[in-house]
Amino acid sequence: MPTGYKDEIPIWLMRSKHGRNTIFSTPETMWGAACEYFKAVDDNPWYRSEVIKSGENAGQLFAVPVKQPYTIEGLCTFWKTHNQYFYEFERNAKEKHKEFLDIIAEIRNIIYNQKFSGAASGFFNAQFIGKALGLIDRQLVGQDPDNPLPSPVTFYIPDNGRGSTIKQITTGEVPFVLE
């Protein structure tokens, strides 16, 4: 209880520790929990309904198992924590918990590889997973200084005796005469 004396220690300095406890005491426990998540996802596919198109059961619905992608968000939900905790733990591991860096990198690699391989093989929507992985599909429109488009060319086409005008097709700056 504060007494008002000048030599008193402020209450906020009396805490024995700051912040919350880490979920995992060792990298091995983190790896084990990640493997449990991967197994749970693999053992519990989603199902989509499809219609039987031919045969005596035509028109009936049946359930088709659909593979789930691994995600950091799903991993954190499985661990009953917020994904921000994982990101902060990863950022702080560079200073405070270096022994976890290899495990975190391996978890990230497995998640990336499963998404990428699943999209490449057709299990997942390639466009959606590509965006989630930060892959870019772009087309250049205009000039790119690192990869310039070819220089434009101007073609002069003679009239071949049909009139006195010369047709000019401009696709650029360099003149080229056809005779």
Buried (B, 14 or more C-beta within 10 A) or exposed (E): EEEEEEEEEEEEEEEEEEEEEBBBEEBEEBBEBBEEBBEEBEEEEEEEEEEEEEEEEEEEEEEEEEBBBBBBEBBBEBBEBEBEBBEEBBEEBEEEBEEBEEBBEBBEEBBBEBBBEBBEEEBBEBEEBBEBEEEEEEEEEEEEEEEEEEEEEBBBEEEEEEEEEEEEEEEEEEEEEEE
